[in-house]
Amino acid sequence: MSDMKIDKASHPYERRIGKHPALGASYDNTSPILGDPYAVIVDEWNKDKVIAAVRQDLLQRSEFGLKKYGQPLSDRTDIDLPGWLKHMYEELLDAANYAKCMMLFGVGYFRKVRQQQTYAHGTAGFGEEYATPHNRAIRFLEEVSEAMQAIGLSEAQVHEVVAYVFKREPGSIALEIGQCGMTLGMMAESLGIDAEHEESEEAIRFLARSIESMQARLKEKLAGGMPVDRDR
């Protein structure tokens, strides 16, 4: 979730007043950024983003329930007290399972899943020729170079580092990948950037891309002179 604050003075608002169909309470939609008909007002979003997000989730669940059952939760008469307790117990069991999964496998498990998903999607979109370790390395080098350019390093400084590295013996690729990840995290921390969040957001954007758009982008890059290793 972004730490960006929304500037009421500069952001265009669509103001709508009405009643929540389930609660009968008035709502004031002043923040289309949140994308929900019963979005919280901007002041609350800036004050406590977590509470604001939970409030929005509750309202969205209410809307979902209305569409599915045709009545608000308070009017349900088809379930008795033991039935409600059974529903709650089953939901708590699910929550316990989700918590145990995270305790057993941690962030690394979810990163592994994301790694597999993005690799599979990239292979489908760009083709197996560009999924080889050497071509993935070239693509990684391109992204690293763009990051160095964005942070303000000169081309001469980048070449100087490359020349320094290639004077030494090659290291272990697994060890080097681990050090890449750790060093990237340290650089992100020095910049006040959440690396995990940015990677997750980029994965979401990437996985949403169509195969056709990926193929078109590849053709564009190849036409622009992107290096490719065709021998391995």
MOCORMO-V574603 format. One record per backbone hydrogen bond with DSSP energy under -0.5 kcal/mol. NH is the residue of the N-H (numbers start at 0). CO is the residue of the C=O. E is the energy in kcal/mol with one decimal. If there is no record, write none. Layout:
# MOCORMO-V574603
nh	co	e
NH	CO	E
NH	CO	E
This chain:
# MOCORMO-V574603
nh	co	e
6	4	-0.5
7	5	-0.8
9	6	-0.7
10	6	-2.0
14	12	-0.6
15	13	-0.5
15	28	-0.9
17	26	-1.4
19	24	-3.1
23	19	-2.7
26	17	-1.9
28	15	-2.2
29	27	-1.0
33	30	-1.4
34	31	-0.8
38	35	-1.5
43	40	-0.5
44	40	-1.8
45	41	-2.3
46	42	-1.7
47	43	-2.5
51	47	-2.3
52	48	-2.3
53	49	-2.4
54	50	-2.6
55	51	-2.1
56	52	-2.2
57	53	-2.4
58	54	-2.1
59	55	-2.4
60	56	-2.5
61	57	-2.0
62	58	-2.3
63	59	-2.4
64	60	-2.5
65	61	-2.3
66	62	-2.1
67	63	-2.2
68	64	-3.1
69	64	-0.5
69	65	-1.9
74	71	-1.5
75	72	-1.4
83	79	-2.3
84	80	-2.5
85	81	-2.3
86	82	-2.4
87	83	-2.7
88	84	-2.8
89	85	-2.5
90	86	-2.2
91	87	-2.4
92	88	-2.1
93	89	-2.1
94	90	-2.4
95	91	-2.5
96	92	-2.3
97	93	-2.5
98	94	-2.6
99	95	-2.6
100	96	-2.3
101	97	-2.0
102	98	-2.3
103	99	-2.7
104	100	-2.5
105	100	-0.5
105	101	-1.7
108	104	-1.1
108	105	-0.8
109	105	-1.0
110	106	-2.3
111	107	-2.1
112	108	-2.0
113	109	-2.3
114	110	-2.6
115	111	-2.4
116	112	-2.6
117	113	-2.6
118	114	-1.9
119	115	-2.3
120	116	-2.4
121	117	-2.6
122	118	-2.5
123	119	-2.1
124	120	-2.1
125	121	-3.1
126	122	-1.7
129	126	-1.1
130	127	-1.4
131	128	-0.6
135	131	-2.6
136	132	-2.2
137	133	-2.0
138	134	-2.0
139	135	-2.3
140	136	-2.6
141	137	-2.0
142	138	-2.0
143	139	-2.7
144	140	-2.6
145	141	-2.2
146	142	-2.3
147	143	-2.6
148	144	-2.3
149	145	-2.5
150	146	-2.0
151	147	-0.9
152	147	-2.4
157	153	-1.9
158	154	-2.4
159	155	-2.0
160	156	-1.9
161	157	-2.3
162	158	-2.6
163	159	-1.9
164	160	-2.4
165	161	-2.3
166	163	-0.9
167	164	-1.8
175	171	-2.7
176	172	-2.4
177	173	-2.0
178	174	-2.2
179	175	-2.4
180	176	-2.3
181	177	-2.3
182	178	-2.8
183	179	-2.4
184	180	-2.1
185	181	-2.0
186	182	-2.3
187	183	-2.7
188	184	-2.3
189	185	-1.9
190	186	-1.1
190	187	-0.5
191	187	-0.5
191	188	-1.0
192	187	-3.1
194	192	-1.0
197	193	-2.3
198	194	-2.5
199	195	-2.4
200	196	-2.6
201	197	-2.3
202	198	-2.3
203	199	-2.0
204	200	-2.2
205	201	-2.8
206	202	-2.9
207	203	-1.0
208	205	-1.4
213	209	-1.8
214	210	-2.4
215	211	-2.1
216	212	-2.0
217	213	-2.2
218	214	-2.1
219	215	-1.9
220	216	-2.2
221	217	-2.7
222	218	-2.3
223	219	-1.2
224	221	-1.3
225	220	-2.3
229	227	-0.8
